[in-house]
Amino acid sequence: METEAQPIPPDLFENDVLNESFEEEEVGPRSKTSLRMNYEAQVTVMRRQMGSLESVRLDLGLSQRKMAQLLMVDPSSWTRWTKQGDEAPPHIWRALQWYMVLREKIPGLTPHYFTGTNPQVLHQKALAELDQERDQRLQQQALLEQKLDLLLSEKANLEANLNRFKKDLNFHRKMSIFFLLLSLCWATLTFIGK
């Protein structure tokens, strides 16, 4: 006589699974994956390069609310991360790293560009600042080119003077030799004539 296996009621199965997961958490934290450990190592490097979250915020000159707007997170998240010792998720650190690099490459790209109400106006302002910087560099380049032209003409003048001095020196050398020979001849004639 075989007994049929009774199906496990779904409620009983779910309760067992939930109980097992609670038991695992009580035993200890889950082990980290290699990918997660890699992300945490990258965060450590970024933290060394940029400083703490608060130092980045202060460097940008933003309030905590504006910083949260820049990162598109709730202000309470920012507060929690800074109070727990920079425990922000890795993607937040990466976003900050990207923003800092962009800020170096595009000086007109201020935090207000991302947090302002009218990004088009800020975009135009950033473009105007870049145009102004480009014009200043073009003016500096023109001044440097003028100085270079002056230096090249001065070099040409110095080379011409050097060539003239070489010719004069050669002429004076030949004349000195001529007068020396003439003096020797005269001295020889006077010595023979005595």
Secondary structure, DSSP 8 states (H G I E B T S, - for coil): ---------HHHHHHHHHHHHHHHHHH------HHHHHHHHHHHHHHHHH--HHHHHHHHT--HHHHHHHHT--HHHHHHHHHTTS---HHHHHHHHHHHHHHHH-TT--HHHHHSS-HHHHHHHHHHHHHHHHHHHHHHHHHHHHHHHHHHHHHHHHHHHHHHHHHHHHHHHHHHHHHHHHHHHHHHHHHHH-
